[in-house]
Amino acid sequence: MMLPCAKEIEKMDEIDTMFSHLLGEMDHLSQSLSLAADTPEVDSPSHRQSTFSIGFTDLNESLNELEDHDLDALVADLGSKTTQDQQTSSVTHNQTAPSTITQRSEAAASLPLPPNTTGFSEAPQRSEPQTKADKIKLALEKLKEAKVRKLIVKVMMSDGSSKTLMVDERQTVREVLDTLFEKTHCDCSFDWSLCETNPELLIERGFEDHESLVELLSSWTRHSENKMYFVSRPQKYVMFTEPQLFYMWKKKKSILNGINEHAKQLLIKENFGGSSLIVPNLEGTLYLKEDGKKVWKPRYFVLRASGIYYVPKGKTKSSSDLACFVHFEKVNVYTTNNYKQKYRAPTDFCFMLKHPCIQKESNYIKFLCCEDEHSLLLWVNSIRIAKYGTVLYNNYQAAVKRVPILQKLQSARQKDGSKSHATGISPQLDPSPAKITDVEDYSPEPPPDFIPPPPPGHTHI
């Protein structure tokens, strides 16, 4: 048997050293992974800020902007939600792990009781907060415990002032509008809307009444300069007040202006009251902005229920030759401002189609330009009809029914306020939170995956 030489022994020692070092690195990595798995995730202050505050620098500032009765309502709502969650978790825990509870109670019984300095068998209940600072502190504590996502938002008015509201994920835009009617004492018309503006893209869009405001605002980026306005938009439900403009758009203006109210109702019933929605048969030439260029080229577009289609070069207007331009499922329609100067558009009557998560310029934004204001009115609102369907009509009916009710409540409050002002007695504010229908907890969806990867040299939005 031959003995290994000195060089072979040195090589074997080096291999053993390297292998031992590798094992040590693997042990260190496994310990780090197990430690990270056992460590609970902690939300950073900036994350909590973006979760609970829109339009403010921090959560304390937004809570200070709330009125006293809004703070009381917030604390009461959070308290009831926390109690309900504790009861639910207690019942579930009792059903799933009774032995664990028994072991914990026995261990707790073996521990010495803390000294009772008050002389009572039970600890005294926490006193109600008196000052606004105490209410804010209590609200901050309960916000950390609550599972329902809540935002404290700043809504801008047309006169430059603002209103601060607390909204949660269960509230629709319609419910937030009702709250603003109470705070602003406006005429409560169904034309009032919540509108978002994006100063970077120079666009705006009116939120639909059925949409969740918290979900809409969650698509804004952390450092976004977007703002939300409370404004009257007469075109919000123009498709129901003037349906002949959309379903008889090929007729002459003199004929359209002569349509009476009975004929309008028949048009609404024919197109919205049946088993299926009828989308306006709209078509015409629009200018399309080329990607990454300030060049606009005319194309012939056709509106369908699923999206917008165009006629390729050398093809006819038949359905078999139409090519899809965009589907409405993942995009919203926005009106623009001053695009003639910014993008050299043929006119200032432009609109944009984009996903709500895209907040900056991107190649996945579609820019279209109309010849005049009337064409812009037809295309923007016809797209809304195609996208939302009968839900839009249900929103209109609900808003019309709410107008007289809100006006009566507003006049009653004004009378009570005038009486209390005459007698020198301030009216009592109801600290109870507004009644909100319970729905399932919201689970935020991941970012949409329909957007393809950006081309080389471009940053993904």
VEXDREN-2710 file (C-alpha; in Angstrom, 1 decimal):
% VEXDREN-2710
k/r/px/py/pz
1/MET/0.0/0.0/0.0
2/MET/1.4/3.4/-1.1
3/LEU/1.3/6.3/1.3
4/PRO/0.1/9.7/0.0
5/CYS/2.7/12.3/-0.7
6/ALA/2.9/15.6/1.1
7/LYS/1.3/17.6/-1.8
8/GLU/-1.8/15.3/-1.8
9/ILE/-2.1/15.7/2.0
10/GLU/-2.1/19.5/1.6
11/LYS/-4.8/19.4/-1.1
12/MET/-7.0/17.1/1.1
13/ASP/-6.5/19.5/4.0
14/GLU/-7.5/22.5/1.8
15/ILE/-10.6/20.6/0.6
16/ASP/-11.6/19.8/4.2
17/THR/-11.1/23.5/5.2
18/MET/-13.3/24.7/2.3
19/PHE/-16.0/22.2/3.1
20/SER/-16.1/23.1/6.8
21/HIS/-16.3/26.8/5.8
22/LEU/-19.2/26.0/3.5
23/LEU/-21.1/24.1/6.2
24/GLY/-20.6/27.1/8.5
25/GLU/-22.0/29.5/6.0
26/MET/-25.0/27.2/5.4
27/ASP/-25.7/27.0/9.2
28/HIS/-25.4/30.8/9.4
29/LEU/-27.8/31.3/6.5
30/SER/-30.4/28.8/7.9
31/GLN/-30.3/30.5/11.3
32/SER/-30.9/33.9/9.6
33/LEU/-33.8/32.6/7.7
34/SER/-35.4/31.0/10.7
35/LEU/-34.9/34.2/12.7
36/ALA/-36.5/36.3/9.9
37/ALA/-39.5/33.9/9.8
38/ASP/-40.0/34.2/13.5
39/THR/-39.8/38.0/13.5
40/PRO/-43.2/39.7/13.0
41/GLU/-43.5/42.3/10.3
42/VAL/-43.7/45.8/11.5
43/ASP/-45.2/48.5/9.4
44/SER/-43.0/51.5/9.0
45/PRO/-44.4/54.9/9.9
46/SER/-44.4/55.9/6.2
47/HIS/-46.5/52.9/5.4
48/ARG/-49.0/53.7/8.1
49/GLN/-49.1/57.2/6.9
50/SER/-49.9/56.2/3.3
51/THR/-52.5/53.8/4.7
52/PHE/-54.4/56.2/6.8
53/SER/-53.8/59.6/5.3
54/ILE/-54.3/61.1/1.9
55/GLY/-53.4/64.7/1.3
56/PHE/-51.5/65.2/4.6
57/THR/-47.9/65.0/5.7
58/ASP/-48.6/62.7/8.6
59/LEU/-51.5/61.0/10.5
60/ASN/-51.5/63.4/13.4
61/GLU/-52.0/66.3/11.1
62/SER/-55.0/64.6/9.4
63/LEU/-56.6/63.7/12.8
64/ASN/-56.2/67.3/14.0
65/GLU/-58.2/68.4/10.9
66/LEU/-61.1/66.3/11.9
67/GLU/-64.0/67.9/13.8
68/ASP/-64.8/66.7/17.3
69/HIS/-67.9/64.7/16.3
70/ASP/-66.0/63.0/13.5
71/LEU/-63.3/62.0/16.0
72/ASP/-66.0/60.6/18.3
73/ALA/-67.5/58.7/15.5
74/LEU/-64.1/57.3/14.5
75/VAL/-63.2/56.2/18.0
76/ALA/-66.7/54.6/18.5
77/ASP/-66.5/52.8/15.1
78/LEU/-63.0/51.5/15.8
79/GLY/-64.0/50.5/19.3
80/SER/-67.0/48.5/18.1
81/LYS/-64.9/46.9/15.3
82/THR/-62.1/45.9/17.7
83/THR/-64.6/44.4/20.2
84/GLN/-66.3/42.4/17.5
85/ASP/-63.0/41.1/16.2
86/GLN/-61.9/40.1/19.7
87/GLN/-65.2/38.3/20.3
88/THR/-64.9/36.5/16.9
89/SER/-61.3/35.4/17.6
90/SER/-62.2/34.3/21.1
91/VAL/-65.0/32.1/19.8
92/THR/-62.8/30.6/17.1
93/HIS/-60.0/30.0/19.6
94/ASN/-62.3/28.3/22.1
95/GLN/-63.6/26.0/19.4
96/THR/-60.1/25.1/17.9
97/ALA/-57.8/24.9/20.9
98/PRO/-59.5/24.4/24.3
99/SER/-56.5/22.5/25.7
100/THR/-54.2/25.4/25.1
101/ILE/-56.5/27.8/26.8
102/THR/-56.7/25.5/29.9
103/GLN/-52.9/25.3/30.0
104/ARG/-52.6/29.0/29.8
105/SER/-55.2/29.6/32.5
106/GLU/-53.5/27.2/34.8
107/ALA/-50.2/28.9/34.2
108/ALA/-51.7/32.2/34.9
109/ALA/-53.3/31.0/38.1
110/SER/-49.9/29.9/39.4
111/LEU/-48.4/33.3/39.0
112/PRO/-48.7/35.8/41.9
113/LEU/-51.3/38.5/41.6
114/PRO/-50.1/42.1/41.3
115/PRO/-50.7/44.3/44.3
116/ASN/-54.1/46.0/44.4
117/THR/-53.5/49.6/45.4
118/THR/-57.1/50.8/44.7
119/GLY/-58.8/48.6/47.3
120/PHE/-61.3/47.2/44.7
121/SER/-61.4/43.7/43.2
122/GLU/-61.4/45.0/39.6
123/ALA/-59.3/47.6/37.9
124/PRO/-61.1/50.9/37.3
125/GLN/-62.4/51.6/33.8
126/ARG/-60.6/54.0/31.6
127/SER/-62.1/57.4/31.8
128/GLU/-63.6/58.9/28.6
129/PRO/-61.2/61.3/26.7
130/GLN/-62.1/64.9/27.4
131/THR/-59.8/67.0/25.2
132/LYS/-59.1/66.7/21.5
133/ALA/-55.6/65.6/22.2
134/ASP/-56.9/62.7/24.2
135/LYS/-59.3/61.8/21.5
136/ILE/-56.6/61.8/18.9
137/LYS/-54.3/59.6/21.1
138/LEU/-57.2/57.1/21.6
139/ALA/-57.9/57.2/17.8
140/LEU/-54.3/56.4/17.0
141/GLU/-54.3/53.4/19.4
142/LYS/-57.5/52.1/17.9
143/LEU/-56.4/52.6/14.3
144/LYS/-53.5/50.2/15.0
145/GLU/-55.9/47.6/16.2
146/ALA/-58.6/47.9/13.6
147/LYS/-58.7/45.6/10.6
148/VAL/-60.9/47.8/8.4
149/ARG/-58.8/50.1/6.2
150/LYS/-59.5/53.8/6.9
151/LEU/-58.3/56.9/5.2
152/ILE/-58.4/60.5/6.4
153/VAL/-58.7/62.5/3.2
154/LYS/-58.7/66.1/2.2
155/VAL/-61.3/67.1/-0.3
156/MET/-60.8/70.4/-2.2
157/MET/-63.7/72.8/-2.9
158/SER/-64.1/74.9/-6.0
159/ASP/-63.5/78.1/-3.9
160/GLY/-60.1/76.9/-2.7
161/SER/-61.2/75.7/0.7
162/SER/-61.1/72.1/1.8
163/LYS/-63.0/69.6/4.0
164/THR/-61.4/66.7/5.9
165/LEU/-63.2/63.4/6.0
166/MET/-62.6/60.0/7.5
167/VAL/-63.6/57.2/5.1
168/ASP/-63.3/53.4/5.3
169/GLU/-63.2/50.7/2.6
170/ARG/-66.9/49.8/3.1
171/GLN/-68.0/53.3/1.9
172/THR/-68.9/54.0/-1.7
173/VAL/-68.4/57.4/-3.4
174/ARG/-72.2/57.9/-3.1
175/GLU/-72.0/57.7/0.7
176/VAL/-69.0/60.0/0.9
177/LEU/-71.0/62.5/-1.3
178/ASP/-73.9/62.4/1.3
179/THR/-71.4/63.3/4.0
180/LEU/-70.1/66.2/2.0
181/PHE/-73.7/67.4/1.4
182/GLU/-74.1/67.6/5.2
183/LYS/-70.8/69.5/5.6
184/THR/-71.2/71.9/2.7
185/HIS/-74.9/72.7/2.7
186/CYS/-75.0/72.7/-1.1
187/ASP/-78.1/72.1/-3.2
188/CYS/-77.7/68.2/-3.1
189/SER/-78.1/67.9/-6.9
190/PHE/-77.2/64.6/-8.5
191/ASP/-74.6/66.5/-10.6
192/TRP/-72.2/66.8/-7.7
193/SER/-69.2/64.5/-8.0
194/LEU/-65.9/63.6/-6.5
195/CYS/-63.2/64.2/-9.1
196/GLU/-59.5/63.2/-9.1
197/THR/-56.9/65.4/-10.8
198/ASN/-53.4/64.4/-11.9
199/PRO/-51.2/67.5/-12.4
200/GLU/-48.4/65.6/-14.0
201/LEU/-50.5/64.2/-16.8
202/LEU/-53.0/67.1/-16.8
203/ILE/-56.0/64.8/-16.6
204/GLU/-59.1/64.4/-14.4
205/ARG/-61.9/61.9/-13.9
206/GLY/-65.1/61.9/-12.0
207/PHE/-65.4/58.9/-9.7
208/GLU/-68.5/56.8/-10.2
209/ASP/-71.0/56.6/-7.3
210/HIS/-70.7/52.8/-6.9
211/GLU/-66.9/52.7/-6.6
212/SER/-65.0/52.3/-3.3
213/LEU/-63.2/55.6/-2.5
214/VAL/-60.5/53.8/-0.4
215/GLU/-59.8/51.4/-3.3
216/LEU/-59.6/54.3/-5.8
217/LEU/-57.2/56.3/-3.7
218/SER/-55.0/53.3/-3.0
219/SER/-53.9/53.4/-6.6
220/TRP/-52.2/56.7/-6.0
221/THR/-48.4/56.6/-5.5
222/ARG/-46.9/57.7/-2.1
223/HIS/-45.5/60.9/-3.4
224/SER/-48.4/61.7/-5.8
225/GLU/-49.6/65.2/-6.2
226/ASN/-53.1/64.1/-7.1
227/LYS/-56.0/65.9/-5.6
228/MET/-59.6/65.2/-5.0
229/TYR/-62.3/67.9/-5.7
230/PHE/-65.9/68.2/-4.8
231/VAL/-67.5/69.8/-7.8
232/SER/-70.7/70.0/-9.8
233/ARG/-70.4/68.2/-13.2
234/PRO/-73.5/68.7/-15.4
235/GLN/-72.2/66.0/-17.8
236/LYS/-72.2/63.3/-15.1
237/TYR/-75.6/61.8/-16.0
238/VAL/-76.2/63.6/-19.3
239/MET/-76.8/60.2/-21.0
240/PHE/-80.0/60.0/-19.0
241/THR/-81.1/63.6/-19.0
242/GLU/-80.4/63.9/-22.8
243/PRO/-80.3/60.3/-24.1
244/GLN/-81.1/61.4/-27.7
245/LEU/-77.6/62.9/-28.0
246/PHE/-76.1/59.4/-27.7
247/TYR/-78.7/57.1/-29.4
248/MET/-79.8/59.5/-32.1
249/TRP/-76.4/61.3/-32.7
250/LYS/-76.7/61.0/-36.5
251/LYS/-79.8/63.1/-36.6
252/LYS/-79.8/66.9/-37.1
253/LYS/-79.5/69.2/-34.1
254/SER/-82.9/70.6/-34.8
255/ILE/-84.5/67.2/-34.5
256/LEU/-82.6/66.4/-31.3
257/ASN/-83.6/69.7/-29.7
258/GLY/-87.3/68.9/-30.4
259/ILE/-87.4/65.6/-28.5
260/ASN/-89.9/65.8/-25.6
261/GLU/-89.6/64.3/-22.1
262/HIS/-91.8/61.3/-23.0
263/ALA/-89.6/60.4/-26.0
264/LYS/-86.5/60.6/-23.7
265/GLN/-88.0/58.2/-21.3
266/LEU/-88.8/55.8/-24.1
267/LEU/-85.2/55.9/-25.2
268/ILE/-83.9/55.2/-21.7
269/LYS/-86.3/52.3/-21.3
270/GLU/-85.4/50.9/-24.7
271/ASN/-81.7/51.0/-24.2
272/PHE/-81.3/50.5/-20.4
273/GLY/-84.5/48.8/-19.2
274/GLY/-84.2/45.6/-21.2
275/SER/-82.5/42.4/-20.4
276/SER/-79.2/43.6/-21.9
277/LEU/-77.7/47.1/-22.3
278/ILE/-77.5/48.7/-25.7
279/VAL/-74.3/50.7/-26.2
280/PRO/-74.5/53.8/-28.5
281/ASN/-73.5/52.9/-32.0
282/LEU/-70.9/55.6/-32.1
283/GLU/-68.2/55.8/-34.8
284/GLY/-66.1/58.5/-36.5
285/THR/-62.6/59.8/-37.1
286/LEU/-60.4/60.5/-34.1
287/TYR/-56.7/61.6/-33.9
288/LEU/-54.4/59.1/-32.3
289/LYS/-51.1/60.1/-30.8
290/GLU/-48.2/57.8/-31.7
291/ASP/-46.3/56.2/-28.8
292/GLY/-43.4/58.4/-27.6
293/LYS/-44.0/61.1/-30.3
294/LYS/-45.9/64.3/-30.6
295/VAL/-47.5/63.2/-33.9
296/TRP/-51.2/62.7/-34.3
297/LYS/-52.7/60.6/-37.1
298/PRO/-56.4/60.3/-38.0
299/ARG/-58.0/56.9/-37.8
300/TYR/-61.6/55.7/-38.0
301/PHE/-62.8/54.3/-34.7
302/VAL/-65.9/52.3/-33.8
303/LEU/-67.4/51.9/-30.3
304/ARG/-68.5/48.4/-29.2
305/ALA/-69.6/47.0/-25.8
306/SER/-66.2/45.4/-25.2
307/GLY/-64.0/48.2/-26.3
308/ILE/-62.9/50.5/-29.1
309/TYR/-62.0/49.2/-32.6
310/TYR/-60.4/50.8/-35.6
311/VAL/-60.4/50.3/-39.3
312/PRO/-56.9/49.2/-40.5
313/LYS/-55.5/50.7/-43.7
314/GLY/-56.9/49.2/-46.8
315/LYS/-59.8/47.6/-44.9
316/THR/-63.5/48.3/-44.8
317/LYS/-65.8/49.2/-41.9
318/SER/-67.3/45.7/-41.7
319/SER/-67.1/43.9/-38.4
320/SER/-64.7/41.2/-39.8
321/ASP/-62.1/43.8/-40.8
322/LEU/-62.1/45.8/-37.5
323/ALA/-59.1/45.6/-35.2
324/CYS/-59.2/46.0/-31.5
325/PHE/-57.7/49.2/-30.1
326/VAL/-58.4/48.8/-26.4
327/HIS/-60.7/46.8/-24.1
328/PHE/-62.5/48.7/-21.3
329/GLU/-62.1/46.1/-18.6
330/LYS/-58.8/47.4/-17.2
331/VAL/-58.8/51.1/-18.2
332/ASN/-60.6/54.3/-17.2
333/VAL/-61.4/57.3/-19.4
334/TYR/-60.0/60.7/-18.4
335/THR/-60.5/64.1/-19.9
336/THR/-57.4/66.2/-20.5
337/ASN/-56.4/69.8/-20.1
338/ASN/-54.2/72.0/-22.5
339/TYR/-53.0/69.1/-24.6
340/LYS/-52.8/71.3/-27.7
341/GLN/-49.8/73.0/-26.1
342/LYS/-48.3/70.1/-24.2
343/TYR/-48.5/67.4/-26.9
344/ARG/-49.3/69.5/-30.0
345/ALA/-52.7/68.0/-30.3
346/PRO/-54.9/69.1/-33.2
347/THR/-57.5/70.5/-30.8
348/ASP/-57.9/70.8/-27.0
349/PHE/-60.7/68.3/-27.0
350/CYS/-58.7/65.2/-26.0
351/PHE/-59.3/62.2/-23.8
352/MET/-57.1/59.5/-22.4
353/LEU/-57.5/55.7/-21.7
354/LYS/-55.2/54.2/-19.1
355/HIS/-55.1/51.9/-16.1
356/PRO/-55.7/53.7/-12.8
357/CYS/-52.3/52.4/-11.4
358/ILE/-50.4/54.3/-14.1
359/GLN/-49.7/57.7/-12.7
360/LYS/-46.9/58.9/-15.0
361/GLU/-46.3/59.1/-18.8
362/SER/-46.1/55.6/-20.3
363/ASN/-46.3/53.9/-23.6
364/TYR/-49.4/52.0/-22.3
365/ILE/-51.5/55.2/-22.2
366/LYS/-53.8/55.8/-25.2
367/PHE/-54.3/59.4/-26.3
368/LEU/-57.2/60.4/-28.5
369/CYS/-58.3/63.7/-29.9
370/CYS/-61.8/64.8/-31.1
371/GLU/-62.7/67.5/-33.6
372/ASP/-65.0/69.5/-31.3
373/GLU/-66.4/69.6/-27.8
374/HIS/-69.6/67.8/-28.8
375/SER/-67.7/64.8/-30.1
376/LEU/-65.7/64.7/-26.9
377/LEU/-68.9/64.7/-24.9
378/LEU/-70.2/61.7/-27.0
379/TRP/-67.1/59.6/-26.9
380/VAL/-66.3/60.0/-23.2
381/ASN/-69.8/59.3/-21.9
382/SER/-70.5/56.6/-24.4
383/ILE/-67.3/54.8/-23.1
384/ARG/-68.7/55.1/-19.6
385/ILE/-71.9/53.5/-20.8
386/ALA/-70.1/50.7/-22.4
387/LYS/-67.8/50.2/-19.4
388/TYR/-70.3/50.3/-16.5
389/GLY/-73.6/49.4/-18.2
390/THR/-76.7/49.2/-16.2
391/VAL/-74.7/50.0/-13.0
392/LEU/-74.5/53.5/-14.3
393/TYR/-78.2/53.7/-14.7
394/ASN/-78.7/52.3/-11.2
395/ASN/-76.4/55.0/-9.8
396/TYR/-78.5/57.7/-11.6
397/GLN/-81.8/56.3/-10.2
398/ALA/-80.4/56.1/-6.7
399/ALA/-79.0/59.7/-6.9
400/VAL/-82.4/61.1/-8.2
401/LYS/-84.2/59.4/-5.3
402/ARG/-81.8/60.8/-2.7
403/VAL/-82.1/64.4/-3.9
404/PRO/-85.5/65.3/-2.2
405/ILE/-84.5/63.3/1.0
406/LEU/-81.2/65.2/1.3
407/GLN/-82.9/68.5/0.6
408/LYS/-85.5/67.9/3.3
409/LEU/-82.8/66.9/5.9
410/GLN/-80.8/70.0/5.0
411/SER/-83.7/72.4/5.3
412/ALA/-84.6/70.8/8.7
413/ARG/-81.0/71.3/9.9
414/GLN/-81.0/74.9/8.8
415/LYS/-84.3/75.5/10.7
416/ASP/-82.9/73.9/13.8
417/GLY/-79.7/75.9/13.4
418/SER/-81.6/79.2/13.1
419/LYS/-83.8/78.4/16.1
420/SER/-80.8/77.5/18.3
421/HIS/-79.0/80.7/17.1
422/ALA/-82.1/82.8/18.1
423/THR/-82.3/81.2/21.5
424/GLY/-78.5/81.1/22.0
425/ILE/-78.4/77.3/22.4
426/SER/-76.0/75.4/20.2
427/PRO/-77.5/72.3/18.6
428/GLN/-76.2/69.0/20.0
429/LEU/-74.1/66.9/17.7
430/ASP/-74.8/63.2/17.4
431/PRO/-71.5/61.5/18.3
432/SER/-72.7/58.1/17.0
433/PRO/-71.0/57.0/13.8
434/ALA/-72.9/56.9/10.6
435/LYS/-74.6/53.6/9.9
436/ILE/-72.7/51.6/7.4
437/THR/-73.7/48.3/5.9
438/ASP/-71.4/45.5/7.0
439/VAL/-69.6/43.8/4.2
440/GLU/-66.8/41.3/4.0
441/ASP/-63.3/42.6/4.8
442/TYR/-61.4/44.0/1.9
443/SER/-58.5/42.0/0.6
444/PRO/-56.3/44.3/-1.6
445/GLU/-55.6/42.8/-5.0
446/PRO/-52.1/42.6/-6.3
447/PRO/-51.1/44.9/-9.1
448/PRO/-52.6/44.0/-12.4
449/ASP/-50.7/41.6/-14.6
450/PHE/-52.2/42.7/-17.9
451/ILE/-49.5/45.3/-18.5
452/PRO/-46.7/43.8/-20.6
453/PRO/-43.1/44.4/-19.7
454/PRO/-41.8/47.7/-20.9
455/PRO/-39.7/47.9/-24.0
456/PRO/-35.9/48.2/-23.7
457/GLY/-34.8/51.6/-22.4
458/HIS/-38.1/52.4/-20.7
459/THR/-38.9/52.3/-17.0
460/HIS/-41.8/50.2/-15.8
461/ILE/-44.6/52.3/-14.2
END
